[in-house]
Amino acid sequence: MLKMSEVNKMDASAIKGQVSELRKRLFELKLQKATTSVEKSHELKSVRKDIARLLTALNSKESN
């Protein structure tokens, strides 16, 4: 789980890379959920929230 203090220290390109990695992870988790059972079902929610945190920080950096 990412903290906003960590995200704010990242530059825009690092944030975009992290978002890309997390979206791939989210896709993999959704695929696992659809085909088999997921051991850590709470991970779906935390990955979605991490993506939202990163996108929020990216939008605030780009608007400034």
N, C-alpha and C positions, 0 to 999 in steps of 0.2 A: 504494500500500500504506500502510495506516494504522499508526501506532505507538501503543502503549498510552499513552505519555506524552501524545500529542495527544488521544486518546480520553478520558482521565481529566480533561482540562481542559474538556471539553464538558459542557453540562447535559443533563438527561434529554430535553427536547423536541428538542434538536439531534441527539442520538443517534438518536431515533426517526425523525426526518426523513432522516438519513443512511442508516439501515437500509432505509427505504422506497425511496430512490433506488437503493441497491445491489441490492435485490431486483428492481427493474425492469430494471436492467442485466443481472443474472443471467438473467432471463427472456429478454431480447433475445439474449444470447449462446447460450443453449440452443436458441432458435429458429433462430439462424444455423447452429448446429452440425447441427441436424436437417435443414435445407433445403439449405444449401450448406456449403462448408468455411470454418472460422474461421481467420483469419490468425494470431491470437495465442491459441492453444489454452490456454496457461498462464494466461490471464486468468480463465478459469472458476474455477480453483483459488484464485487470489488474491482474487477477489471473495467466494467462499464463506468464506474465512478472515477477511476483513475484516468480514463480517456476524457471524461468530462472536465476533470481538473486541468489536464494538460491543454485542452482546447480553450478553456476559459483563460488560462494564463497566456496562451498564444494570441488570442484576440485582444487582450489588454496590452500586450507588448506591441502588436501591430497597429493599434489605434494611437499609441503615443508617439 
